Amino acid sequence: MKTEPITEIDVYRATLGACVKAEASGQQKLATVLRAWVNASPFGDCPSCQGRPVIISEPVCSTCAGDGFVPLKIIQPGPQGRWY
């Protein structure tokens, strides 16, 4: 069975959250299925904040708007190694 990628950002956000909760609570079978969807999707860790949670006193990451992930096309390095 082929795993279809999640292309809607809201669905990806919800699936990623459910996956993290399943992994943390020891629900390995559910976490394995959710992780396959997450890994097949065209999103990756934010190159600016590396997906770390925002501290209340910090401004929200301007690259990912606090999501911790961005579309993969944004993560590709541009000329002179700059991220776009």
N, C-alpha and C positions, 0 to 999 in steps of 0.2 A: 504494500500500500504506500502510495506516494504522499508525503506530507505537503499540503498546500501552504504557501507562505501567507502570513497575515499582512495585508497591505494597508489596512485602515489604522491610523495611528491610535485612535481611541480603543479599538479592539486589542491592538498590541499592548497598550498601557495596561488594560484590564487583565490580559492573559499573563503578562510579565508579573504583575502583582499577585495573581493567583498562584503562579509558579513558585515565586519566592515564599509565599505562605505555606504551600504544600511541602516544599523542601524543608522549611523550618519546623514543621509539625510532624515530619517523618512519614508523610504520605508519598512514598517513593513511586508507586505505580502512577498516580495522578501527576506527580512532578515530572516523571519521564515523558509522558504524553505532552504536557504543557511545554516542557523545555524543547521538545522537538519542533513544535510550532514556533516558539520564540526564536530558536536558532535558524529556522528556515526563512525567517522574515528579513526584509531589506532594511533593518535598523541595527544600529550598533551603539556602543558606549560613546557618550559625548567626549570629544577630544579636549574640551576646556575644563570640565569639572570631573571627568572620569566617572560620572554617575553617582557621586557621593551626595548624601542628603544635604539640603540647604540648612544652615544654622539660622535661627530666627534673625539674628543681628546682621547677617550677610545679605547682600542683594541677590536676587535670583540670577542664575547663569544666563547670560545674554545669548549664548549659542543654542541651548536646548530649552530655554524658558522654564528650567527647573525639573524637566522630565527625566533627565539623566541619560537620554538616548536621542539620537538624531537619525534621519535617513542616511544610508550608507554613502550616497553620492556626496554628502556634505563632509564625510570623514576622509575622503581621498585627498592626499596632499597635492598642492598645486605647485607652481614654479617656486624655486628656492626653498622648498620644504614648508611653505606656509599652508595653513589649513584654511579651507573655505567652506 
